[in-house]
Amino acid sequence: MNATLLAFDTATEHLSIALAARGQVHTVEAVGGAQASATLIPAILALLAQAGVALHELDAIAFGRGPGAFTGLRTACSVAQGLAFGAGKPVLPIDTLLALAEDARAGQPGQPDEPDEPGEPGEPGELRVWAAMDARMNEVYAAQYHHAAGRWSVLDAPMLTRPAALNARWRLQPPQCVAGSALAAFRAQLETGNARCVPTALPRATAMLPLAQALWAQGGAVDAALALPLYLRDKIAQTTLERDAVRAAKDAAERVR
């Protein structure tokens, strides 16, 4: 039986929340960015109320740990930590780039689902995805993942790089699929060759849910204190707003337990 999970990501300008409970998936997709710090907790509580699910009924809380925008990562980690502390639940940290790769694999809204393409080399049904997000300052957050037999594995761990460096990697091993916002941001610079390109792929919470279910089944849930961001740029100290967000989420969780 699948776990009852709440998942959310605020690493980009898009805010995404999903709840898997009682055989159904409930979702919220909204504008993120700077607004996410103020809107995430109310949106989560409204989604739980709409689904008739209490926080204490969750098995775990999954969150996008990054890489991504500093403010977005702090928001996701702080809210995940606060809700998990308040409800006495563990957390499931999900790599944002892996969620993006799963979103590309599963198919985008408004587009037909595409079957996995054969790897090079590999058996039919395998897929290699380069997840590439615009990191600003002419840089890219990128990672390569391999999907086979229903599982993802990491081929190239999340990195902060530049378009020219990605092109050099891709000349040595042409990408099979490239997904993410870097495709639009660096349209004239990235040399994707014959790769299938999915510029609309996002780290949607619906893509996080199967990753979180797999992590849960593997015993990958961790204590709320370990709801930490994956920074690929220099980390700066936790701000007063971050600490306030943890307290606010914890207070909200305790009120609705």
C-alpha positions as semicolon CSV with decimal commas, in nm:
position;residue;x (nm);y (nm);z (nm)
1;M;0,000;0,000;0,000
2;N;0,130;0,344;-0,088
3;A;0,218;0,583;0,190
4;T;0,013;0,895;0,259
5;L;0,248;1,172;0,151
6;L;0,256;1,548;0,115
7;A;0,511;1,683;-0,137
8;F;0,605;2,035;-0,239
9;D;0,874;2,227;-0,425
10;T;0,955;2,599;-0,430
11;A;1,304;2,585;-0,586
12;T;1,194;2,773;-0,897
13;E;0,949;3,052;-0,986
14;H;0,677;2,782;-0,976
15;L;0,511;2,663;-0,654
16;S;0,391;2,303;-0,666
17;I;0,215;2,095;-0,400
18;A;0,074;1,742;-0,419
19;L;-0,095;1,513;-0,171
20;A;-0,124;1,136;-0,217
21;A;-0,392;1,000;0,013
22;R;-0,659;0,726;0,001
23;G;-0,580;0,636;-0,356
24;Q;-0,613;0,991;-0,487
25;V;-0,372;1,272;-0,575
26;H;-0,463;1,633;-0,499
27;T;-0,255;1,916;-0,641
28;V;-0,189;2,290;-0,630
29;E;0,015;2,471;-0,898
30;A;0,079;2,841;-0,849
31;V;0,326;3,124;-0,887
32;G;0,624;3,076;-0,658
33;G;0,936;3,286;-0,626
34;A;0,924;3,553;-0,359
35;Q;0,553;3,486;-0,298
36;A;0,611;3,127;-0,190
37;S;0,729;3,215;0,160
38;A;0,391;3,375;0,232
39;T;0,161;3,143;0,036
40;L;0,305;2,792;0,086
41;I;0,171;2,716;0,435
42;P;-0,184;2,845;0,367
43;A;-0,190;2,653;0,037
44;I;-0,080;2,330;0,207
45;L;-0,338;2,363;0,485
46;A;-0,612;2,441;0,232
47;L;-0,517;2,136;0,023
48;L;-0,523;1,909;0,328
49;A;-0,861;2,047;0,431
50;Q;-1,000;2,004;0,080
51;A;-0,887;1,640;0,078
52;G;-1,012;1,579;0,431
53;V;-0,668;1,472;0,549
54;A;-0,517;1,577;0,882
55;L;-0,146;1,634;0,922
56;H;-0,118;1,349;1,172
57;E;-0,253;1,112;0,904
58;L;0,051;1,172;0,682
59;D;0,327;0,915;0,685
60;A;0,592;1,168;0,579
61;I;0,649;1,508;0,418
62;A;0,853;1,525;0,097
63;F;1,018;1,848;-0,013
64;G;1,237;1,965;-0,298
65;R;1,578;2,018;-0,139
66;G;1,740;2,184;-0,439
67;P;1,943;2,295;-0,612
68;G;1,755;2,613;-0,688
69;A;1,696;2,967;-0,574
70;F;1,819;3,039;-0,220
71;T;1,490;3,186;-0,102
72;G;1,287;2,902;-0,250
73;L;1,506;2,634;-0,093
74;R;1,492;2,802;0,246
75;T;1,115;2,823;0,221
76;A;1,071;2,455;0,132
77;C;1,313;2,332;0,398
78;S;1,178;2,560;0,670
79;V;0,816;2,467;0,603
80;A;0,893;2,095;0,575
81;Q;1,086;2,110;0,901
82;G;0,821;2,308;1,084
83;L;0,529;2,094;0,969
84;A;0,719;1,772;1,038
85;F;0,823;1,884;1,387
86;G;0,471;1,999;1,468
87;A;0,308;1,680;1,342
88;G;0,577;1,443;1,467
89;K;0,650;1,312;1,118
90;P;0,972;1,239;0,922
91;V;1,075;1,407;0,598
92;L;1,176;1,281;0,254
93;P;1,434;1,509;0,083
94;I;1,397;1,494;-0,297
95;D;1,654;1,633;-0,541
96;T;1,485;1,906;-0,744
97;L;1,668;1,803;-1,063
98;L;1,556;1,442;-1,023
99;A;1,195;1,559;-0,989
100;L;1,246;1,760;-1,308
101;A;1,378;1,450;-1,486
102;E;1,078;1,246;-1,371
103;D;0,845;1,523;-1,488
104;A;1,005;1,506;-1,834
105;R;0,983;1,126;-1,840
106;A;0,620;1,114;-1,735
107;G;0,505;1,371;-1,990
108;Q;0,396;1,731;-1,966
109;P;0,043;1,874;-1,930
110;G;-0,106;1,930;-2,273
111;Q;0,131;1,686;-2,440
112;P;0,088;1,313;-2,496
113;D;0,297;1,085;-2,279
114;E;0,596;0,956;-2,469
115;P;0,739;0,608;-2,420
116;D;1,087;0,569;-2,282
117;E;1,340;0,569;-2,562
118;P;1,619;0,314;-2,591
119;G;1,946;0,412;-2,426
120;E;2,278;0,430;-2,608
121;P;2,379;0,162;-2,523
122;G;2,101;-0,012;-2,331
123;E;1,783;-0,210;-2,355
124;P;1,456;-0,064;-2,487
125;G;1,271;0,118;-2,213
126;E;1,582;0,286;-2,073
127;L;1,611;0,662;-2,068
128;R;1,891;0,907;-1,992
129;V;1,780;1,256;-1,893
130;W;1,992;1,565;-1,844
131;A;1,796;1,795;-1,612
132;A;1,915;2,151;-1,668
133;M;1,776;2,456;-1,486
134;D;1,866;2,820;-1,535
135;A;2,080;2,918;-1,234
136;R;2,118;3,283;-1,342
137;M;2,458;3,454;-1,378
138;N;2,513;3,258;-1,702
139;E;2,522;2,931;-1,508
140;V;2,319;2,610;-1,511
141;Y;2,214;2,363;-1,242
142;A;2,250;2,028;-1,416
143;A;2,252;1,655;-1,348
144;Q;2,213;1,340;-1,556
145;Y;1,991;1,053;-1,449
146;H;1,922;0,706;-1,590
147;H;1,580;0,541;-1,572
148;A;1,548;0,165;-1,617
149;A;1,332;-0,111;-1,468
150;G;1,119;0,149;-1,293
151;R;1,410;0,306;-1,106
152;W;1,628;0,613;-1,135
153;S;2,004;0,616;-1,084
154;V;2,247;0,909;-1,089
155;L;2,495;0,926;-1,377
156;D;2,620;1,282;-1,315
157;A;2,549;1,432;-0,973
158;P;2,393;1,779;-0,945
159;M;2,642;2,046;-1,042
160;L;2,667;2,419;-1,103
161;T;2,818;2,464;-1,446
162;R;2,822;2,680;-1,758
163;P;2,673;2,613;-2,104
164;A;3,017;2,566;-2,261
165;A;3,111;2,302;-2,005
166;L;2,784;2,116;-2,066
167;N;2,845;2,126;-2,440
168;A;3,189;1,972;-2,386
169;R;3,031;1,684;-2,190
170;W;2,763;1,636;-2,454
171;R;3,017;1,617;-2,737
172;L;3,175;1,320;-2,559
173;Q;2,836;1,156;-2,492
174;P;2,543;1,308;-2,683
175;P;2,242;1,353;-2,455
176;Q;1,933;1,144;-2,514
177;C;1,692;1,385;-2,344
178;V;1,745;1,736;-2,208
179;A;1,479;1,894;-1,988
180;G;1,431;2,215;-1,796
181;S;1,438;2,593;-1,804
182;A;1,800;2,615;-1,923
183;L;1,681;2,517;-2,270
184;A;1,495;2,846;-2,307
185;A;1,739;3,057;-2,108
186;F;2,040;2,939;-2,312
187;R;1,869;2,854;-2,639
188;A;2,153;2,992;-2,852
189;Q;2,431;2,841;-2,640
190;L;2,337;2,482;-2,562
191;E;2,423;2,219;-2,824
192;T;2,163;1,949;-2,767
193;G;2,210;1,776;-3,104
194;N;1,942;1,516;-3,169
195;A;1,829;1,499;-2,806
196;R;1,462;1,508;-2,721
197;C;1,411;1,847;-2,554
198;V;1,148;1,920;-2,290
199;P;1,181;2,291;-2,203
200;T;0,850;2,292;-2,013
201;A;0,958;2,029;-1,759
202;L;0,944;2,148;-1,398
203;P;1,010;1,991;-1,057
204;R;0,637;1,940;-1,011
205;A;0,514;1,785;-0,689
206;T;0,324;1,521;-0,888
207;A;0,662;1,405;-1,020
208;M;0,801;1,409;-0,667
209;L;0,534;1,170;-0,536
210;P;0,660;0,849;-0,706
211;L;1,016;0,942;-0,605
212;A;0,900;0,997;-0,248
213;Q;0,705;0,669;-0,244
214;A;1,017;0,485;-0,360
215;L;1,232;0,659;-0,099
216;W;0,977;0,578;0,171
217;A;0,970;0,212;0,069
218;Q;1,351;0,204;0,087
219;G;1,349;0,340;0,442
220;G;1,482;0,677;0,329
221;A;1,272;0,895;0,559
222;V;1,481;1,109;0,796
223;D;1,422;1,319;1,104
224;A;1,274;1,665;1,052
225;A;1,599;1,822;1,174
226;L;1,759;1,689;0,854
227;A;1,530;1,892;0,626
228;L;1,831;2,065;0,477
229;P;1,885;2,234;0,139
230;L;2,124;2,120;-0,134
231;Y;2,324;2,434;-0,211
232;L;2,559;2,438;-0,508
233;R;2,653;2,800;-0,446
234;D;2,799;2,935;-0,123
235;K;2,555;2,901;0,166
236;I;2,487;3,206;0,377
237;A;2,364;3,201;0,736
238;Q;2,003;3,123;0,818
239;T;1,803;3,444;0,827
240;T;1,547;3,563;1,078
241;L;1,279;3,498;0,812
242;E;1,394;3,136;0,783
243;R;1,372;3,085;1,158
244;D;1,031;3,254;1,163
245;A;0,912;3,024;0,883
246;V;1,008;2,715;1,086
247;R;0,819;2,847;1,388
248;A;0,515;2,942;1,178
249;A;0,496;2,601;1,014
250;K;0,540;2,423;1,346
251;D;0,267;2,635;1,507
252;A;0,034;2,568;1,211
253;A;0,101;2,194;1,235
254;E;0,028;2,186;1,605
255;R;-0,301;2,373;1,555
256;V;-0,433;2,122;1,301
257;R;-0,287;1,795;1,431
